[in-house]
Amino acid sequence: MIKTMLLVAILCVFLILFTLIFLRSRLLIATIQGYSMYPTLICGDRILALRKYPIRSLHKGQIVICDLNTLGPYLSSQQTPRPPANDDHQGTGNVEDDQSQNQIPQHIHYIVKRLIGLPGDTIVIPIAELQERVRAFAESRCDEQGNLTWHIPPGYCFIRGDGPYSVDSVLFGPIPLHLISGISLVRLQHRNDAPPEEHANWGLD
């Protein structure tokens, strides 16, 4: 009887450890820094995201996470032009807002955006809707009607911040679907000990 109970206890411990390891490998908690997703998410908000997912589970309107360890090198390889400098604390939403990769705070690992375009979609954004600095940066690609247009190719997607201060696909164009490293599942309790607002100008949320 004692041996049976001991075996059951060991099995329960094993199952608990396996579950914890599995969940840790599949889930991610991200704390928002910056205002590129305002008003949906603000500095100090936290989200629970699913790390590994089937591509077919992606749909427009989802909040997604991109890992800077993969997105940054991709943008560099595409010779993505440098976004306009940000001189206030509104946040811009992407690592490319900085003047040098070496200046990025070491604790920044992800950016959070909304998925608004999938393969086969056509995205049209009136340039008049953009924030002034972004508008000045993108106006060379504007058509005669005052619109910016992207046709999303197979295997790519279009991400954008909810707020006016966001460096996203409006500036660097569609990105490969495999660069999306997580899907937001739920918003968690707000952190009152979020990093100081001086870091918000990175907009890396």
N, C-alpha and C positions, 0 to 999 in steps of 0.2 A: 504493500500500500504506500509506504513512504517513498519507495523507488519510483512508483508511478506518479506520485505528486511532484517529486523532484524533476522527473522527466517533463511533466506538463509545465512546470515553472520555467525550466530551461527553454522549452519550446516557445512559451509566451514571450520571454525576454528576447529570443531570437527574432520572433515575428515583429516585436516592437522596434527593435534595432533596424531590421530590414525595412520596415515602413518608414522610419525616420530618414534613413539613407535615401530611400526612393523619393520621398517627398522633397528632400533637400536638393536632389539632382534635377527635380522637375519644376520646383517652384522658386520664385525669387521675390524678395521684398525690396522695393526701391523707394527711397525718400526723395521727394521732389525738391529741386533747387532751381529757382528762376521762375519766370512768369510767361513762358512761351505757350503754356496750355491754359492760361487764365481765360475765363473764370472757372473752367472745369476743374482744374487742379492749381493749387497755389503752393508757394514755398512752405515746406513742412508737411504737406500731405504725403501719405504713403499708399502705395498700391501693391497688391499681390498679383504677380504675373506668372503665367505658365511658360516655362522655358522651352520645352520640346512639344511640338504640335504638328499635325499634318497640314501641309500647305493648303489643302482644300478647306480647312477650317477658317481661313482668313476671309473676312468680308469687310466691305466698306463701312466706315463708322467706328470700327474698333480702335481702341487706344493700344498702341504697340510700343515695344522697346527695341532700340537698336544698340548694339554693343560697339563702343567707340574703338575697341581693339580691331574690329573688322571693318566698320564703316569708315574710319579715318584713313586707313591705307587705300581703300577703294577710291575715295574721293581724290586722294593724292595721285593715284595711278591714272585717274581720268583728267588730271590737270584742272580740277574744279577751280574756277576763279574765286578769289577771296571775297567774302561778304563784306558789306560796309561795317566800319567800326561802330561800336555802341558806346556812348559816353554817359549813359545814365544807368539807373538800376532797374529798368523794366525787364531786362533779360531778352535774349535773342534765340535761345533754343538749340544751339549747336556749337560744337567744338570749333568749327571753322570761323566763329566770330572773333577768335583771338588772332593776334599778330604772329604768334609763334607756338608751335606744338609744345615747346619746352615750358611754356608758361601755364599750361593747363594744370589745375590742382590735381594732385595725385589721387584724391578720393573720388574723382569724377570718372565713372566707368560707362554710363549709359545715357542715352537721350530718350525722351518720351514724346511721341507725336500721335496724330490721328491718321489712320489709313483712309485716304479718300479716293484712291484710284487703283484699279487692278488691271491685269493684261486685257487689252482690247478696248479699254475706256479712253475717252477723250476728255481731258480736263481743260476747262476754259475759265480763266480768272481775269476779270477787268482790272487793269493796272491801277485804276483810280481807287480800288479797294485796299491797296497795299499801303503800308506805313511809308512815310516819306523817304527814309534812307533806302529801304528795299526797293521802292518804286524807281528811284534814281539809278539803282544798280541794275534793274531788269528792263528799263525802258527801251534799250537797244533791241530787245527781242519782241517788242510789242508790234502787233499788226495795225493796219490802217483803222480798224474799228476800236482800237484801244484795248485789245485783249491779248493775254498771254495764253498760248495753246500748246498742250502736250498730248501726243498720241502714245499711250502706254504700250510698249512692245511686249511680246511673250516673255514671261519670266521676270517681269519688273513690276514695280508698284510706285505709288505717289503718296508721300507722307507730308503732313502739314500741321503746324501748331494751331491751337484754337485762338490764341492771342495775336495781337497785331505785331508784336515784336518776336519774330521767330525766324530762325535760319533753317530752312527745310527744302523740300523739293522745288519750291518756287525759285530758289536760287541755284541748287545743284542738280535739279532735274530728277527723273525717276531713278530709283535704286533697285538692285536685284532683290527678289523676294527672300533669298537665303540670308540677306543681311538683317532681316527682322529676327531678333533673338528671343522675343517673348511677346505674349498677348496678355493685356491687363484683364484680370478676372473680377476684382473688387477693390474698392477704395477702403483702406484701413483707417484706424484712428489717427488723427492729426498729431504730429510731433511738435510739442511746444519748445523742445530744445533743438529746433532746426538750426543749421549753420547760419552765421550772421548774414545780414542782407548784403554785405560787401561782396559776397560770392554770387549774389543773384544776377550780377551783370553778365555772368557766363551763360545764364539761361540753360544750363545743362540739367534738364529735368527728365 
